[in-house]
């Protein structure tokens, strides 16, 4: 009896996992829904507090095809990333911090 119920449980679990793969979606590199330009791709975003400050750290990386030379990578010089914060939870942006890639010319050109 236990084997029959255990097998049925495993069968249902496998079925749910198979169906969830059709429904659940996640963004990966080059999958960003808001940009058609892969050289604006965001890899990671870290937010943490340090004393009285809130620190935002973001990694961005143009996509390189496997086997390609790393000096072919170039950031989009028109890139703009914005951190819009609603500190008061009022549905209004209280802080709008921007990071322009063209502000860092040494990043905009391949080495």
N, CA, C and O atoms as CSV, one atom per row, in Angstrom:
chain,resi,resn,atom,element,x,y,z
A,1,UNK,N,N,0.823,-1.195,0.000
A,1,UNK,CA,C,0.000,0.000,0.000
A,1,UNK,C,C,0.870,1.264,0.000
A,1,UNK,O,O,0.616,2.207,-0.750
A,2,UNK,N,N,1.924,1.265,0.873
A,2,UNK,CA,C,2.811,2.421,0.938
A,2,UNK,C,C,3.530,2.624,-0.387
A,2,UNK,O,O,3.694,3.760,-0.833
A,3,UNK,N,N,3.961,1.535,-1.023
A,3,UNK,CA,C,4.658,1.652,-2.304
A,3,UNK,C,C,3.746,2.250,-3.365
A,3,UNK,O,O,4.189,3.041,-4.197
A,4,UNK,N,N,2.482,1.874,-3.336
A,4,UNK,CA,C,1.534,2.405,-4.318
A,4,UNK,C,C,1.350,3.909,-4.122
A,4,UNK,O,O,1.367,4.665,-5.093
A,5,UNK,N,N,1.176,4.347,-2.876
A,5,UNK,CA,C,1.002,5.776,-2.594
A,5,UNK,C,C,2.300,6.547,-2.838
A,5,UNK,O,O,2.270,7.672,-3.337
A,6,UNK,N,N,3.442,5.943,-2.486
A,6,UNK,CA,C,4.730,6.585,-2.723
A,6,UNK,C,C,4.986,6.775,-4.209
A,6,UNK,O,O,5.475,7.823,-4.630
A,7,UNK,N,N,4.655,5.762,-5.005
A,7,UNK,CA,C,4.829,5.868,-6.453
A,7,UNK,C,C,3.906,6.939,-7.020
A,7,UNK,O,O,4.308,7.717,-7.885
A,8,UNK,N,N,2.675,6.980,-6.535
A,8,UNK,CA,C,1.719,7.988,-6.996
A,8,UNK,C,C,2.207,9.395,-6.632
A,8,UNK,O,O,2.098,10.316,-7.441
A,9,UNK,N,N,2.740,9.561,-5.425
A,9,UNK,CA,C,3.273,10.855,-5.002
A,9,UNK,C,C,4.425,11.287,-5.910
A,9,UNK,O,O,4.464,12.433,-6.358
A,10,UNK,N,N,5.347,10.391,-6.181
A,10,UNK,CA,C,6.488,10.705,-7.049
A,10,UNK,C,C,6.014,11.028,-8.455
A,10,UNK,O,O,6.538,11.946,-9.085
A,11,UNK,N,N,5.046,10.303,-8.951
A,11,UNK,CA,C,4.507,10.552,-10.288
A,11,UNK,C,C,3.871,11.946,-10.362
A,11,UNK,O,O,4.078,12.666,-11.339
A,12,UNK,N,N,3.112,12.322,-9.356
A,12,UNK,CA,C,2.496,13.654,-9.318
A,12,UNK,C,C,3.574,14.730,-9.207
A,12,UNK,O,O,3.487,15.758,-9.879
A,13,UNK,N,N,4.579,14.511,-8.375
A,13,UNK,CA,C,5.663,15.473,-8.208
A,13,UNK,C,C,6.419,15.688,-9.518
A,13,UNK,O,O,6.709,16.827,-9.884
A,14,UNK,N,N,6.736,14.619,-10.216
A,14,UNK,CA,C,7.428,14.735,-11.506
A,14,UNK,C,C,6.548,15.471,-12.508
A,14,UNK,O,O,7.046,16.293,-13.278
A,15,UNK,N,N,5.255,15.190,-12.511
A,15,UNK,CA,C,4.332,15.881,-13.411
A,15,UNK,C,C,4.270,17.373,-13.124
A,15,UNK,O,O,4.269,18.182,-14.052
A,16,UNK,N,N,4.216,17.748,-11.845
A,16,UNK,CA,C,4.189,19.167,-11.481
A,16,UNK,C,C,5.485,19.871,-11.873
A,16,UNK,O,O,5.456,21.007,-12.347
A,17,UNK,N,N,6.607,19.211,-11.679
A,17,UNK,CA,C,7.884,19.804,-12.079
A,17,UNK,C,C,7.958,19.985,-13.587
A,17,UNK,O,O,8.476,20.993,-14.068
A,18,UNK,N,N,7.447,19.025,-14.329
A,18,UNK,CA,C,7.464,19.139,-15.791
A,18,UNK,C,C,6.579,20.290,-16.257
A,18,UNK,O,O,6.957,21.036,-17.161
A,19,UNK,N,N,5.412,20.439,-15.651
A,19,UNK,CA,C,4.498,21.520,-16.031
A,19,UNK,C,C,5.066,22.875,-15.616
A,19,UNK,O,O,4.928,23.851,-16.353
A,20,UNK,N,N,5.703,22.947,-14.444
A,20,UNK,CA,C,6.231,24.234,-13.984
A,20,UNK,C,C,7.312,24.754,-14.917
A,20,UNK,O,O,7.497,25.967,-15.024
A,21,UNK,N,N,8.025,23.875,-15.589
A,21,UNK,CA,C,9.025,24.309,-16.558
A,21,UNK,C,C,8.408,25.020,-17.742
A,21,UNK,O,O,9.078,25.818,-18.398
A,22,UNK,N,N,7.158,24.753,-18.026
A,22,UNK,CA,C,6.462,25.417,-19.124
A,22,UNK,C,C,5.910,26.772,-18.704
A,22,UNK,O,O,5.726,27.652,-19.545
A,23,UNK,N,N,5.645,26.948,-17.421
A,23,UNK,CA,C,4.992,28.147,-16.923
A,23,UNK,C,C,5.986,29.164,-16.373
A,23,UNK,O,O,5.852,30.359,-16.635
A,24,UNK,N,N,6.973,28.711,-15.623
A,24,UNK,CA,C,7.915,29.603,-14.952
A,24,UNK,C,C,8.989,30.048,-15.932
A,24,UNK,O,O,9.573,29.230,-16.643
A,25,UNK,N,N,9.246,31.357,-15.964
A,25,UNK,CA,C,10.291,31.899,-16.817
A,25,UNK,C,C,11.238,32.733,-15.975
A,25,UNK,O,O,10.827,33.370,-15.005
A,26,UNK,N,N,12.492,32.725,-16.347
A,26,UNK,CA,C,13.498,33.546,-15.675
A,26,UNK,C,C,14.373,34.193,-16.727
A,26,UNK,O,O,14.616,33.613,-17.785
A,27,UNK,N,N,14.845,35.389,-16.440
A,27,UNK,CA,C,15.728,36.082,-17.374
A,27,UNK,C,C,17.154,35.598,-17.164
A,27,UNK,O,O,17.604,35.402,-16.035
A,28,UNK,N,N,17.831,35.415,-18.245
A,28,UNK,CA,C,19.241,35.064,-18.237
A,28,UNK,C,C,19.936,36.079,-19.122
A,28,UNK,O,O,19.287,36.974,-19.663
A,29,UNK,N,N,21.212,35.958,-19.273
A,29,UNK,CA,C,21.929,36.897,-20.128
A,29,UNK,C,C,21.308,36.914,-21.522
A,29,UNK,O,O,20.963,35.862,-22.060
A,30,UNK,N,N,21.167,38.066,-22.091
A,30,UNK,CA,C,20.578,38.355,-23.406
A,30,UNK,C,C,19.057,38.195,-23.394
A,30,UNK,O,O,18.434,38.303,-24.450
A,31,UNK,N,N,18.443,37.944,-22.246
A,31,UNK,CA,C,17.001,37.737,-22.185
A,31,UNK,C,C,16.237,38.929,-21.640
A,31,UNK,O,O,15.024,38.836,-21.451
A,32,UNK,N,N,16.897,40.032,-21.383
A,32,UNK,CA,C,16.229,41.167,-20.768
A,32,UNK,C,C,15.059,41.630,-21.625
A,32,UNK,O,O,15.234,41.886,-22.816
A,33,UNK,N,N,13.863,41.742,-21.037
A,33,UNK,CA,C,12.698,42.145,-21.826
A,33,UNK,C,C,12.690,43.622,-22.192
A,33,UNK,O,O,11.944,44.029,-23.083
A,34,UNK,N,N,13.509,44.435,-21.517
A,34,UNK,CA,C,13.458,45.882,-21.739
A,34,UNK,C,C,14.543,46.423,-22.652
A,34,UNK,O,O,14.625,47.635,-22.854
A,35,UNK,N,N,15.366,45.567,-23.201
A,35,UNK,CA,C,16.417,46.057,-24.090
A,35,UNK,C,C,16.675,45.066,-25.213
A,35,UNK,O,O,16.652,43.851,-25.012
A,36,UNK,N,N,16.914,45.594,-26.368
A,36,UNK,CA,C,17.300,44.765,-27.504
A,36,UNK,C,C,18.809,44.792,-27.695
A,36,UNK,O,O,19.335,44.154,-28.606
A,37,UNK,N,N,19.498,45.523,-26.844
A,37,UNK,CA,C,20.937,45.680,-26.991
A,37,UNK,C,C,21.648,44.856,-25.921
A,37,UNK,O,O,21.578,45.172,-24.734
A,38,UNK,N,N,22.334,43.795,-26.353
A,38,UNK,CA,C,22.974,42.903,-25.391
A,38,UNK,C,C,24.124,43.573,-24.654
A,38,UNK,O,O,24.526,43.098,-23.592
A,39,UNK,N,N,24.671,44.675,-25.194
A,39,UNK,CA,C,25.769,45.329,-24.483
A,39,UNK,C,C,25.269,46.240,-23.359
A,39,UNK,O,O,26.044,47.021,-22.807
A,40,UNK,N,N,24.000,46.149,-23.022
A,40,UNK,CA,C,23.440,46.821,-21.849
A,40,UNK,C,C,22.976,45.799,-20.808
A,40,UNK,O,O,22.277,46.152,-19.859
A,41,UNK,N,N,23.357,44.558,-20.983
A,41,UNK,CA,C,22.902,43.459,-20.144
A,41,UNK,C,C,23.417,43.607,-18.711
A,41,UNK,O,O,24.587,43.922,-18.499
A,42,UNK,N,N,22.544,43.380,-17.736
A,42,UNK,CA,C,22.920,43.407,-16.324
A,42,UNK,C,C,23.156,41.969,-15.880
A,42,UNK,O,O,22.321,41.093,-16.105
A,43,UNK,N,N,24.302,41.735,-15.248
A,43,UNK,CA,C,24.592,40.396,-14.739
A,43,UNK,C,C,24.063,40.222,-13.322
A,43,UNK,O,O,23.265,39.322,-13.062
A,44,UNK,N,N,24.502,41.073,-12.412
A,44,UNK,CA,C,24.138,40.952,-11.005
A,44,UNK,C,C,23.885,42.333,-10.411
A,44,UNK,O,O,24.440,43.333,-10.867
A,45,UNK,N,N,23.047,42.368,-9.398
A,45,UNK,CA,C,22.794,43.599,-8.653
A,45,UNK,C,C,22.845,43.256,-7.171
A,45,UNK,O,O,22.143,42.361,-6.701
A,46,UNK,N,N,23.682,43.981,-6.446
A,46,UNK,CA,C,23.824,43.780,-5.011
A,46,UNK,C,C,23.441,45.079,-4.310
A,46,UNK,O,O,23.884,46.156,-4.710
A,47,UNK,N,N,22.626,44.983,-3.273
A,47,UNK,CA,C,22.224,46.148,-2.487
A,47,UNK,C,C,22.432,45.787,-1.017
A,47,UNK,O,O,21.931,44.771,-0.534
A,48,UNK,N,N,23.177,46.636,-0.322
A,48,UNK,CA,C,23.413,46.381,1.093
A,48,UNK,C,C,23.670,47.706,1.800
A,48,UNK,O,O,23.985,48.715,1.169
A,49,UNK,N,N,23.530,47.681,3.122
A,49,UNK,CA,C,23.780,48.902,3.889
A,49,UNK,C,C,25.191,48.860,4.458
A,49,UNK,O,O,25.711,47.805,4.820
A,50,UNK,N,N,25.781,50.024,4.522
A,50,UNK,CA,C,27.122,50.186,5.106
A,50,UNK,C,C,27.068,51.448,5.960
A,50,UNK,O,O,27.140,52.562,5.440
A,51,UNK,N,N,26.944,51.269,7.250
A,51,UNK,CA,C,26.767,52.417,8.136
A,51,UNK,C,C,25.434,53.079,7.843
A,51,UNK,O,O,24.395,52.419,7.870
A,52,UNK,N,N,25.448,54.380,7.562
A,52,UNK,CA,C,24.234,55.117,7.223
A,52,UNK,C,C,23.990,55.179,5.726
A,52,UNK,O,O,23.093,55.892,5.276
A,53,UNK,N,N,24.767,54.453,4.955
A,53,UNK,CA,C,24.657,54.511,3.495
A,53,UNK,C,C,24.048,53.234,2.931
A,53,UNK,O,O,24.193,52.153,3.501
A,54,UNK,N,N,23.377,53.378,1.820
A,54,UNK,CA,C,22.886,52.239,1.050
A,54,UNK,C,C,23.826,52.099,-0.144
A,54,UNK,O,O,24.043,53.058,-0.884
A,55,UNK,N,N,24.375,50.915,-0.326
A,55,UNK,CA,C,25.352,50.678,-1.389
A,55,UNK,C,C,24.708,49.834,-2.480
A,55,UNK,O,O,24.117,48.788,-2.210
A,56,UNK,N,N,24.833,50.307,-3.720
A,56,UNK,CA,C,24.369,49.569,-4.886
A,56,UNK,C,C,25.599,49.161,-5.686
A,56,UNK,O,O,26.415,50.009,-6.048
A,57,UNK,N,N,25.732,47.894,-5.959
A,57,UNK,CA,C,26.829,47.410,-6.799
A,57,UNK,C,C,26.219,46.570,-7.912
A,57,UNK,O,O,25.436,45.655,-7.655
A,58,UNK,N,N,26.578,46.884,-9.128
A,58,UNK,CA,C,25.987,46.202,-10.277
A,58,UNK,C,C,27.110,45.756,-11.206
A,58,UNK,O,O,28.048,46.508,-11.471
A,59,UNK,N,N,27.004,44.538,-11.691
A,59,UNK,CA,C,27.949,44.082,-12.701
A,59,UNK,C,C,27.229,44.034,-14.032
A,59,UNK,O,O,26.112,43.529,-14.138
A,60,UNK,N,N,27.879,44.559,-15.028
A,60,UNK,CA,C,27.355,44.522,-16.392
A,60,UNK,C,C,28.460,43.992,-17.284
A,60,UNK,O,O,29.642,44.235,-17.038
A,61,UNK,N,N,28.080,43.284,-18.295
A,61,UNK,CA,C,29.099,42.726,-19.169
A,61,UNK,C,C,28.507,42.466,-20.533
A,61,UNK,O,O,27.508,41.758,-20.660
A,62,UNK,N,N,29.115,43.032,-21.547
A,62,UNK,CA,C,28.687,42.665,-22.889
A,62,UNK,C,C,28.910,41.170,-23.102
A,62,UNK,O,O,29.888,40.597,-22.623
A,63,UNK,N,N,28.015,40.575,-23.806
A,63,UNK,CA,C,28.092,39.143,-24.054
A,63,UNK,C,C,29.197,38.847,-25.058
A,63,UNK,O,O,29.291,39.487,-26.106
A,64,UNK,N,N,30.023,37.876,-24.726
A,64,UNK,CA,C,31.051,37.398,-25.644
A,64,UNK,C,C,30.684,35.990,-26.081
A,64,UNK,O,O,30.255,35.171,-25.268
A,65,UNK,N,N,30.849,35.720,-27.330
A,65,UNK,CA,C,30.608,34.375,-27.826
A,65,UNK,C,C,31.758,33.484,-27.351
A,65,UNK,O,O,32.896,33.947,-27.269
A,66,UNK,N,N,31.485,32.223,-27.039
A,66,UNK,CA,C,32.562,31.334,-26.593
A,66,UNK,C,C,33.695,31.297,-27.617
A,66,UNK,O,O,33.466,31.162,-28.819
A,67,UNK,N,N,34.907,31.419,-27.116
A,67,UNK,CA,C,36.077,31.372,-27.981
A,67,UNK,C,C,36.488,32.707,-28.563
A,67,UNK,O,O,37.537,32.798,-29.201
A,68,UNK,N,N,35.683,33.758,-28.360
A,68,UNK,CA,C,36.039,35.064,-28.921
A,68,UNK,C,C,37.046,35.762,-28.012
A,68,UNK,O,O,37.142,35.462,-26.822
A,69,UNK,N,N,37.776,36.675,-28.577
A,69,UNK,CA,C,38.778,37.430,-27.827
A,69,UNK,C,C,38.091,38.424,-26.893
A,69,UNK,O,O,37.078,39.018,-27.263
A,70,UNK,N,N,38.617,38.607,-25.711
A,70,UNK,CA,C,37.993,39.519,-24.751
A,70,UNK,C,C,38.114,40.975,-25.174
A,70,UNK,O,O,37.344,41.809,-24.700
A,71,UNK,N,N,39.054,41.305,-26.050
A,71,UNK,CA,C,39.190,42.703,-26.462
A,71,UNK,C,C,38.129,43.112,-27.472
A,71,UNK,O,O,38.111,44.259,-27.918
A,72,UNK,N,N,37.240,42.186,-27.842
A,72,UNK,CA,C,36.140,42.547,-28.741
A,72,UNK,C,C,34.934,43.071,-27.968
A,72,UNK,O,O,33.982,43.568,-28.570
A,73,UNK,N,N,34.965,42.965,-26.640
A,73,UNK,CA,C,33.850,43.441,-25.816
A,73,UNK,C,C,33.896,44.960,-25.715
A,73,UNK,O,O,34.968,45.545,-25.560
A,74,UNK,N,N,32.752,45.583,-25.801
A,74,UNK,CA,C,32.679,47.037,-25.654
A,74,UNK,C,C,31.343,47.402,-25.025
A,74,UNK,O,O,30.297,46.881,-25.412
A,75,UNK,N,N,31.391,48.296,-24.058
A,75,UNK,CA,C,30.163,48.786,-23.456
A,75,UNK,C,C,29.495,49.780,-24.393
A,75,UNK,O,O,30.160,50.452,-25.182
A,76,UNK,N,N,28.204,49.863,-24.300
A,76,UNK,CA,C,27.446,50.829,-25.078
A,76,UNK,C,C,27.713,52.219,-24.492
A,76,UNK,O,O,27.375,52.463,-23.333
A,77,UNK,N,N,28.309,53.137,-25.262
A,77,UNK,CA,C,28.628,54.463,-24.718
A,77,UNK,C,C,27.391,55.289,-24.384
A,77,UNK,O,O,27.495,56.297,-23.684
A,78,UNK,N,N,26.234,54.883,-24.867
A,78,UNK,CA,C,24.988,55.588,-24.557
A,78,UNK,C,C,24.215,54.911,-23.430
A,78,UNK,O,O,23.066,55.260,-23.158
A,79,UNK,N,N,24.852,53.942,-22.777
A,79,UNK,CA,C,24.172,53.189,-21.729
A,79,UNK,C,C,23.810,54.050,-20.537
A,79,UNK,O,O,24.579,54.922,-20.134
A,80,UNK,N,N,22.640,53.807,-19.975
A,80,UNK,CA,C,22.166,54.517,-18.789
A,80,UNK,C,C,21.445,53.516,-17.896
A,80,UNK,O,O,20.507,52.847,-18.329
A,81,UNK,N,N,21.881,53.421,-16.671
A,81,UNK,CA,C,21.210,52.590,-15.679
A,81,UNK,C,C,20.680,53.514,-14.595
A,81,UNK,O,O,21.387,54.418,-14.150
A,82,UNK,N,N,19.439,53.296,-14.167
A,82,UNK,CA,C,18.828,54.149,-13.151
A,82,UNK,C,C,18.377,53.302,-11.970
A,82,UNK,O,O,17.791,52.233,-12.140
A,83,UNK,N,N,18.657,53.795,-10.780
A,83,UNK,CA,C,18.145,53.206,-9.552
A,83,UNK,C,C,17.069,54.149,-9.042
A,83,UNK,O,O,17.379,55.232,-8.547
A,84,UNK,N,N,15.825,53.756,-9.153
A,84,UNK,CA,C,14.712,54.599,-8.705
A,84,UNK,C,C,14.192,54.032,-7.384
A,84,UNK,O,O,13.726,52.895,-7.318
A,85,UNK,N,N,14.283,54.850,-6.339
A,85,UNK,CA,C,13.944,54.394,-5.001
A,85,UNK,C,C,12.720,55.109,-4.467
A,85,UNK,O,O,12.577,56.324,-4.608
A,86,UNK,N,N,11.846,54.342,-3.855
A,86,UNK,CA,C,10.684,54.890,-3.159
A,86,UNK,C,C,10.893,54.617,-1.677
A,86,UNK,O,O,10.448,53.590,-1.163
A,87,UNK,N,N,11.559,55.519,-0.999
A,87,UNK,CA,C,11.919,55.341,0.399
A,87,UNK,C,C,10.695,55.419,1.302
A,87,UNK,O,O,10.590,54.672,2.275
A,88,UNK,N,N,9.782,56.307,0.988
A,88,UNK,CA,C,8.609,56.546,1.826
A,88,UNK,C,C,7.457,55.589,1.527
A,88,UNK,O,O,6.415,55.675,2.178
A,89,UNK,N,N,7.608,54.690,0.575
A,89,UNK,CA,C,6.563,53.758,0.140
A,89,UNK,C,C,5.284,54.494,-0.233
A,89,UNK,O,O,4.184,54.116,0.173
A,90,UNK,N,N,5.457,55.564,-1.022
A,90,UNK,CA,C,4.328,56.404,-1.413
A,90,UNK,C,C,3.991,56.265,-2.898
A,90,UNK,O,O,3.177,57.027,-3.420
A,91,UNK,N,N,4.600,55.312,-3.571
A,91,UNK,CA,C,4.446,55.125,-5.017
A,91,UNK,C,C,5.004,56.294,-5.815
A,91,UNK,O,O,4.665,56.461,-6.986
A,92,UNK,N,N,5.848,57.099,-5.198
A,92,UNK,CA,C,6.550,58.188,-5.876
A,92,UNK,C,C,8.047,57.968,-5.719
A,92,UNK,O,O,8.512,57.540,-4.663
A,93,UNK,N,N,8.787,58.259,-6.762
A,93,UNK,CA,C,10.236,58.095,-6.706
A,93,UNK,C,C,10.830,59.179,-5.819
A,93,UNK,O,O,10.692,60.368,-6.103
A,94,UNK,N,N,11.495,58.763,-4.736
A,94,UNK,CA,C,12.129,59.707,-3.820
A,94,UNK,C,C,13.572,59.985,-4.214
A,94,UNK,O,O,14.106,61.054,-3.916
A,95,UNK,N,N,14.192,59.043,-4.871
A,95,UNK,CA,C,15.588,59.194,-5.274
A,95,UNK,C,C,15.761,58.557,-6.639
A,95,UNK,O,O,15.285,57.448,-6.881
A,96,UNK,N,N,16.434,59.253,-7.522
A,96,UNK,CA,C,16.675,58.743,-8.868
A,96,UNK,C,C,18.166,58.870,-9.153
A,96,UNK,O,O,18.630,59.898,-9.646
A,97,UNK,N,N,18.903,57.823,-8.840
A,97,UNK,CA,C,20.344,57.831,-9.048
A,97,UNK,C,C,20.652,57.188,-10.389
A,97,UNK,O,O,20.065,56.168,-10.751
A,98,UNK,N,N,21.575,57.792,-11.119
A,98,UNK,CA,C,21.879,57.332,-12.467
A,98,UNK,C,C,23.346,56.960,-12.593
A,98,UNK,O,O,24.214,57.531,-11.933
A,99,UNK,N,N,23.594,56.000,-13.447
A,99,UNK,CA,C,24.967,55.621,-13.787
A,99,UNK,C,C,25.079,55.608,-15.302
A,99,UNK,O,O,24.436,54.805,-15.978
A,100,UNK,N,N,25.894,56.497,-15.823
A,100,UNK,CA,C,26.126,56.576,-17.265
A,100,UNK,C,C,27.417,55.840,-17.592
A,100,UNK,O,O,28.445,56.075,-16.956
A,101,UNK,N,N,27.371,54.959,-18.573
A,101,UNK,CA,C,28.597,54.273,-18.960
A,101,UNK,C,C,29.583,55.221,-19.614
A,101,UNK,O,O,30.792,55.007,-19.521
A,102,UNK,N,N,29.093,56.275,-20.283
A,102,UNK,CA,C,30.025,57.198,-20.933
A,102,UNK,C,C,30.749,58.081,-19.917
A,102,UNK,O,O,31.665,58.818,-20.283
A,103,UNK,N,N,30.350,58.015,-18.652
A,103,UNK,CA,C,31.068,58.751,-17.608
A,103,UNK,C,C,32.364,58.040,-17.239
A,103,UNK,O,O,33.216,58.605,-16.554
A,104,UNK,N,N,32.506,56.816,-17.691
A,104,UNK,CA,C,33.698,56.020,-17.421
A,104,UNK,C,C,34.343,55.644,-18.744
A,104,UNK,O,O,34.185,54.514,-19.205
A,105,UNK,N,N,35.068,56.574,-19.367
A,105,UNK,CA,C,35.589,56.307,-20.712
A,105,UNK,C,C,36.507,55.098,-20.777
A,105,UNK,O,O,36.607,54.452,-21.820
A,106,UNK,N,N,37.174,54.786,-19.681
A,106,UNK,CA,C,38.050,53.621,-19.711
A,106,UNK,C,C,37.252,52.323,-19.751
A,106,UNK,O,O,37.795,51.280,-20.117
A,107,UNK,N,N,35.970,52.367,-19.381
A,107,UNK,CA,C,35.117,51.186,-19.487
A,107,UNK,C,C,34.467,51.075,-20.854
A,107,UNK,O,O,34.136,49.975,-21.298
A,108,UNK,N,N,34.284,52.190,-21.517
A,108,UNK,CA,C,33.537,52.198,-22.774
A,108,UNK,C,C,34.334,51.637,-23.941
A,108,UNK,O,O,33.757,51.286,-24.970
A,109,UNK,N,N,35.636,51.549,-23.799
A,109,UNK,CA,C,36.474,51.065,-24.891
A,109,UNK,C,C,37.149,49.760,-24.481
A,109,UNK,O,O,37.555,49.607,-23.329
A,110,UNK,N,N,37.271,48.821,-25.415
A,110,UNK,CA,C,37.980,47.580,-25.082
A,110,UNK,C,C,39.460,47.859,-24.856
A,110,UNK,O,O,40.033,48.747,-25.489
A,111,UNK,N,N,40.072,47.109,-23.966
A,111,UNK,CA,C,41.509,47.272,-23.692
A,111,UNK,C,C,42.329,46.416,-24.631
A,111,UNK,O,O,43.558,46.419,-24.554
